[in-house]
Amino acid sequence: MSVVKVELGARSYPVTIESGLLARAGEHLSPIARGRPIVIVADENVARHLAVLRGSLDAAGLRSEAIVLPAGEGSKSWATLEALTDRLLDLGVERGDHVIALGGGVIGDLVGFATAILKRGCGFVQVPTTLLAQVDSSVGGKTGINTRAGKNLIGAFHQPKMVLIDPDVLDTLPARQVRAGYAEVVKYGLIDDAGFFAWCEANGAKLLAGDAEARTYAISHAVAAKARIVGDDEFETSGRRALLNLGHTFGHALEAETGFSERLLHGEGVAAGCALAFGFSAAQGLCTREDAERVAAHWRASGLPDGLAAAGINAPAARLIEHMRHDKKASAGRIPFLLARGIGQTYLDRDVDLGAVEAFLAAG
């Protein structure tokens, strides 16, 4: 078992990573249950995990109620948020209760936001069932929903009480979803840990093939990296936490172009976005073309898109730039970009010439 502490003073919480943890979740949840029923919010894809979780709660003497929502980005909407909060109120959820988010990033983001606003804030617990959610969205307290204008534009910072990660649940995940989550694993190496990127180059194939040791090591390493960054900059005010958005400015534009649909999963957008960030950095003379190609080569070897064509994007560059203008990190009309001086040397640039970005995208 590995336990990573997210250090945030009074809002600190543990992230527990352990094989078979889902079946023992009741042991971890009993101390915060207060003898009250626990509400679990899950999506349709995790029915078997929901049964295991409810069984662990039963074994611990805890009652539970389940709310099952449709899977997919479409659930991160005003309509689903309204329906979910109404249902939680119908079930009598109190401010001192903890709602469990069981599923991928969509469920975690939605439940996190619902509990942030329900009765002006109640508790929640993240039990992520996808690799992407385990290494990224379940840790750090960013919650929200999507709107017509873009992704995650309505939300709140709301930290969970704890995060319970069982790597074994990944055995039931489709290979495409594992690959998409792997993009967020590699991202931590690209940000500030060249040694971890080299580890990914050497061990990524094993992780994707289901090697338990490689999988657990990668999850623990990624969670620890994110915990350090979040502990330094919880509300993304100093610029440190912004590094976690590597690939996202480009990637969210690609997702917007595909309607936030199954055509391009979030992790696939991040992979293509990282490749574009390094490609643009190389074009601007910030990093070597060898580094940019090394990143792209690893995405190709991992079955992930390494740019616009591989992501199935043939939109005009001007339209992609327009998607970027809706980025929630935009300030004073400027769009901040995460660029790189090399692998493991990412930095935030708030003064990028959008004309140069548009020309780069137009060149393919």
N, C-alpha and C positions, 0 to 999 in steps of 0.2 A: 504494500500500500504506500502511495505517495500522497502527502498533504502539502499543498502550496497555500501560503497565507497571502491574501490580498490586504496589504496594510493601509488602512484608511481611517485610523483612529477609532472613533466610536462605531464606524460603519465597516470595520474590518470583518472579514469572513474567510472560512476555509474552503479550498477546492480539494476534494478528496478524489483520488484516482486509484481505482482498484478493480481487478478482474472479479466479476461476480457481484459487484456492489449493488446492482439493482435488486437482487433477491434479498439483500440485507439492509435496504434503505430504511426500513421501519426502525431499526436500531438508532439511526442517525436522526430520524425525525421525531422520535418519541419525546425528547427533551423540550421541543418547541411546540408540541401539539396542544398543550394545556387541557388535555382530555376532550378536545373538541373534534368534530369531524373534519377531515382534511379534503379539500377540493382539489382534484387533479384535472388539469386542462391538457388534452392531448389532441393529436390529429389522427385521421383515419388510418394512416400508414403504420402506426405503432401499436396496433391492437394487442399483439402478443406481449409487448413490453408493458403495456398498461395492465395486463392480467398478472404479470410477474410483480409489478410494483404494488398493486392492490393486495396481492397475496402476502407480500412482505409487511404491509401495514396491518393486515388481519393478524398475522403471526405476532405482531408487536402489541396487539390489543387496540389498534387504532381504527376507527370507522372512516370510510372514505366515500366521496361522491365523485363521479366522473363526468366531464363535459368533453364531448368529442366534436372537433371542428373539421371542416374540409382541409385537405392538405394543399400546400402551394401558396405562392405569394399573394394570391387573390384574397386570402384571409387577413392580410395586413391592411384592413380597410376600415373606414368609418362605420360601415354597416356591421361588420363583424365585431368591432370594438363595442358598439352600442349593444348588440345582442349578448355579448359576453358579460359586460358589466351588469346588464339587467338580470342575467341568469345568476351571477354571483350574489347580487343583492337578494334575489329570490331565495337563494340557499342560506341567507343569513350570515354571510361572511362578515366578520368583525375586523376592526383595525388591528387587533392583536393576533389575528390568524395568519397562516402562511399558505398561499396557493401554490401548488406545484405545477411547473411548466415542464411537461414531458414531450419532447419532440426535437425538431431542428430549430434553426434560427428564427423561422417565422413564428412558431409557437412561443419561443423565449422572448422575442421582441414584443409580441402582442400581449402576452400575459404580464410581462414586466411593465408595460405602459398601463394596462388595465389596473394593475395593483397600485401603480404610482398615483392614479387619480381616484381610485375607489375610496370613498370616505376620507379623502385627502391623504391617502397613503396607508396601505397595509403591506404585510410581508409576502415574500414569495421565495421559492426555492427552484433553482435550475437543475433539471435532470436531462441533459442534452443527449440525443440519440444519433446525431450525425457527427462526422469528424469535423466538419466546419464549425458546428455549434460548440463542440467540445474544446476546440483550440482557439476560438475567437469570440463568437457572439454571446456565449453564456457567462463570460467573465468581463467585468468592467462596468456594468450598469447602464449601458446604452440601450434604450428601449424606444419603440416607435411603430408607426404605421406609414404606409405609402399613400401618396395622393396623385392626382392627375399631373401635377407639376414635377413630381420626382419621388425618389425613394427616401424613406425615413425623414421626411420633412416635418412631420408632426411627432413629437415624442418628449421624453424626459430622461434625465439621469436618475436611475433608481436601482440601488445595489441590492442583490439578493442576500438572503440570510446565509445561504451556503450553496455550493455547487457540488453535485454528486456525479462523477463521471465513471461509467463502466465501459472500458474498451471492448468488452465482449459483445456489446450490442451492435458493433460495427459489422459483425459476421452476417447480419441480416440485411445490410445496406447494399443497394445496387452498386455495381462497380463504378458507374458514372458519378454517383454521389460521393463515393470515397475519393475519386480523383478530384472532384470539385473541392472537397474539404482539404485535400493535400495542398492545394494552391495556397491556402492560408497558413499551412505549416511552413512551406518554403519561404513565404513572405518574411518570417522572422529572421531568417538567414540573410535575406537581401537587405533588410533594414540596417542591422548593425552587428551581424554575427557571421562573418565570412566562413568561419570554421563550421558552423551549423549548415550553411549552404553546401559546403563540401561533403558533410555527412549525408545530406539529402541526395546529392549526386551519387554517392556510394551505396546508399541504403534505401532510397525511395522505391525502387522496384520491389524490394522485399516487403516494405510497408504496404504498398498497393496490392501485393499478392496475399496479404493477410498475416504476415509474420507478427506474432503477438509481442515479441520483445521489441522489435523495431517500432511497432505501433505505440506501445506504452511509453517508450523512451521519447518519441516525437511529441506525444501529447503532453507529457510532463514538462519537457523542455519548452514547448510553445506556451503553455500556461504560465510557467515561471517567468518567461520573457514578458508576457503581457501583464502579469501581476506587477512586475517592477515598473513598467512604463505607466500603468494606471496609478500605482502608488505615488509616482512622482508628479502626475498631472491628471487628476481625476476628471476635471471638467474641461480639459483640452484648452487651457488658458495660456500655458507657457510655450506651447508648440511641440513639446515632447510627445504627448499622446497623438498628435497629428501624424507622427511617423507611421502609426498603425494603419493609416489610410493609403499606404503605398499601393498603387494600382487601381485605387477606387475612383479617382476623378475620371480617368479614362474608362474604367470598367463600368461605372454607373451610367455613363453616357451610352455605352454599348447595350447595357440592360434596358435602358429607357427606349432605345431604338427598337428593341425586340419586344417591347411591351411588358417587361418584367415577367416573361413567360418561361415555359420549359425549353424554349428554343435556345436560351443561354442561361445556364445556372449561375448563381452569384459567384461561386468559386471559379467558374470558367471565365466570367467577366474579369475577375481579379487577375487571373493568369494572363489573359490577353492585355489587361491594363498594365501589369508589371512589365510585360515585354515592350509595350508602347512607351512606358516611362523610361526604360533603359534605352530603347531605340532613339527616342527624342533626345535624351541626355547625350548619347553618342553623337547624334547629328549636330548638337550644339557644342561639341568638343569638351563636354564635362567628364565623360568617361570614355574608355576605349571601346571600339567596335567589337573587340574580342570579348569584353565583358558582356556587352549586349547580346552577342551571339551565344555566349555560354548560357545566359538565362533562357533565351529562346530555345536553345537545343535541349535544355532540361525539360521545358514544357512539352516539346515534341516527344521526347523519350517517355514522358509520363502520360501521354495521351491527352494533353491539354492544349488549348489554342495558343498560338504564339504571335497573334496579331489579328488584324481586321479580317482578312480573308478566311483564316482558320476559324474565326468566331462566327463566320457567316454574315459579315457586315459589308454591305456595298453602298451604304448611304453617302450622300455628299458630305464632305468634311464640314461645311458650314452648318449642316443640321446637327452633327455631333457636337460642335462648339455650342450651339444653342442649348442642347441638353445640359452641357456643362455649366451654363449660366445659371441654371437652377440649383446648382450645388449648394447645400446648406452651409458650407464653409466659406462661401463667397463673402467678401467684405469690401465695402466702398467700391463695388463694381469690379473688383479684382478677384480672380480665381486662383487660390493657392494650389500649387502642384508639388508632389513629392518627386524629386529628381535624384539622380545618383552620380557621385564622383567615382563610383566603382562598386563592386559587390560588397555589401556590408557597410556602405558609406552613403546612405540615403540622407537627404536634407530637405527642408521645407523652403520653397521659393515662392514668395508672395508677389513677385513682380515679373511674371512670365508674359512674354509678348504672345497674345492669342493669335495674331497673324502668323507667327512662326509655327505655332501648334497646328493651325489650320493647313498651312503649306505642307507640314510633315505628314499629316493625315491624308491629304489629297495625293501625296506621292505614293501612298500605299504602304 
